[in-house]
């Protein structure tokens, strides 16, 4: 039975369930996510200190609505409901939920009862993020309504001791003022969880898990140069030392100078054994004629594994290599349909793109972590800032930033444009302000322009700088106009095949960060 100082997030099919878990960890309390389909026995076997019920897309009063066993509320376990989870609590405990015709979406003014346990010490009015069509119209007996909005009279309630509580809004999203403080207050002040979850804990726990999984076997790690694979490799190396060999596959889809950076920075920081495989032509051949983004991702995932298998055969002259380390993160798993009830938005090369006949057992020490947690783990392991603060870069590389077929010529064009954009953003001091800045080549599109004294018919380049905390949601970065102008001028002057530079100002959702 687990230590009684962790929180279970019961997922009703909302992608924000992952974000709730992340916010709980930010409060210093370990959290993990389970499906609403888990039985009462399975939940109790995990011995949680508290439970949070996530949002979800359903209505609690319809047939087959996802619910939980009502007996869970009789186990003396503190429970907190959010949005749909709030309505589940109301329904199961005898309150009332209905479609009132007064929906609320987006930023909403919330009025709180400052005499309540949940909102004590907070302003009586603040903005929150709502997203609901149904509303709680009556709190359960024995519960006090402690918050409201213009359209929702019961937008929060709590029991007498505050250990059973819920809110209609989403405290986990940044748009909700006081959201993190509300979660912290409930977890730490009311429920009395101990804030002991730190990056050092993560390292210690994963080292134990890795040692137990691997024993005396040999391990291979696919190193991309990104923070995820670097931290995963450093963590595994700390656990098993010389049993690990890192393989860096130069698939020809990297940005300018990245292959050299991987060989220099990571090896210098860790001293790990590194094998470099030049597979540029192999990947280009496999991608020839392919335009569909999902097919690109799956081909790249398949070829990655095949290259690793070949590398493992070379390395396993003495003893067989049985494990493969990957830097898979929680958002990768969610977007590939790994969350409870989550839609498959796109396959990630290290999740949905793996072949069925995989010869390795996977080690994914970061699979339950978000990017900010990964960076903290990397800092705990002593990795240099050049690796820790590198902007996220997708495993399939530039292949999914070329909309259309991937060719050597198109890669050259995109590399030049990308390098210019990165140089100017760096000179402007925006490296850590912008979460990620993809540069996209619309390879199948051409537009008329004027270059020199003549007509041109060149490719458009799309700039996609975004701001985010976790890649689950993102907004386009407000890059100063003068910086954008420099980037555009340089690209159109220095990359002869490009005659137009455009800016993508779409948030996520509805758009994803990468175009493919």
Steps between C-alpha positions, in 0.01 A plus 500: 500500500630845408593778740188697590618837367400499137201616299305307239353698212202310364480572128157537340646546152628857522848580374526749787523201735871498424523868586322442831759239592774744410352773721476258791869420460577872486348516847759243607270198510547194279204425274408234249210457261256210482194436287148558629445136402723388789308301759456612860734219604770615256474857627517399866793266430703808400442648847465864387518788744251688282317477167427760235224445244589650161285677247352321201282547193188311618181590686458319831125446454510312166504122459849348518653821637845427647465490878671344801376269774300709747654293781827687437351793692452274803871411536608810694724606209507874421360561149512812283289536185586720201242596232347165395650343813322769705173400336570131563537577870176698504306227317626207709463680834138604444539845346354602166662555158314634199538673163386849593556657159765726651832366379834655594818476293822687558589773748221551753467714812463281810365611837631303797397464863816615679370345823528154344795271561584475129502873422610648831758772454412554131324796341123477495503535121749375240507367145491125429490280191163336439407238241157349566150467359348325805487649849454389859165649599492368856785403730477161678350495849761591760705700248523877484501692170809720521532654154299628209515680165246706310365186329569232761363538853683192633850523351677353807408312816665333798414270789518617859866405540587598142642158412226441244491798267470597138500786252332547164800684353846368407754602768771304316517738200706819516201712400340432841624753751588342837464156341827357629446656842154340524642157420791553740266617777280193463790254474729641768286704740174302498599144408845525669699341218875539554677701224794263462495431124812649339724436200737322738215261589439433133866415445515272805179316410592453135848373584342233719249411224767485229734282706214264577389479135845464346696297758832411333375526138637742240308803380503715188367856488393702199651843549349782293672792669175635639445550871266198529735234365800664669336496844370146448849383403667681791248352743552146371877545503486611863308181579706242308820673386700309238208269413368788287612591149347803328437492127465825313329452166575778256190454288572808292190673636679712760550875501830663413778414747294268721689179429827664608332644811378156610844343467672786682262616773346176623814290500691780672232524769453130571796309361254245365604255228357637174460322168422725200311348206481683169158401363421807289454314172300221663239744631486702178444182301224386737324837480522532122162592351328513842285807572255384767619621845380192689678273253818709539491461878444125484777452243742698713400306812548171317837597355621628837432162655659311210815712531508433873462128437794510257705701749412256777620207291830676449530579871381164627798289395562426867147492637153574367350848544146455624377850589441825310477835683270767361421852616122465471308766698141520623383736221636251242295223658185712521514624141558146376176391666659359815287698743169364623242595242746726316482537124794394284609844378823388333745216541832577664798316357580357844142407593255429218768443239673197648482179296317197638804273474718710730808305613560708814322544829445873551628712788314831512601672825334830407170359374298652787681835505438838345768712335559726799549195724744352248706819506510490882614139490771597250621777731507251790716271286745784424436531126616832347263787419566457125318166520243577772365818341511389138166559335295184441571343164288214362652156453398489132693824463467719194299230319182626670593862437502443126139490386535263208762249391835510680796545265863595550444833324199590716692409815780735393253787445330444835830469688613837368173671591485334842857600585426864416188501717684343794791743469276806507285372787819430695641847429171648622530311830183298439644147540336429835198724444378292206412139577558378146547666162439259211584626152288331233558465127185479287674286242195438281402868490652777293419868488581782260749759615751756383869441569756724338341641187313188406202284582560215744296191573627377834405311812334653807661452841278496810627624837325328792638642830284388794484553875406211727572336832434138414417466127145393590381852419691781328457853372688674221789709627480876454844539345592870451432622146859611452624146574247349260607753237867401537414132469286557192754725330787261562312191385375656177845652431714200594282205397439551129222240475282687754315819410240523777507466881175472697415481871271233650284664771289194590479383861494136615221398491377516228839464329784275613848647548648311205326523165520124447 
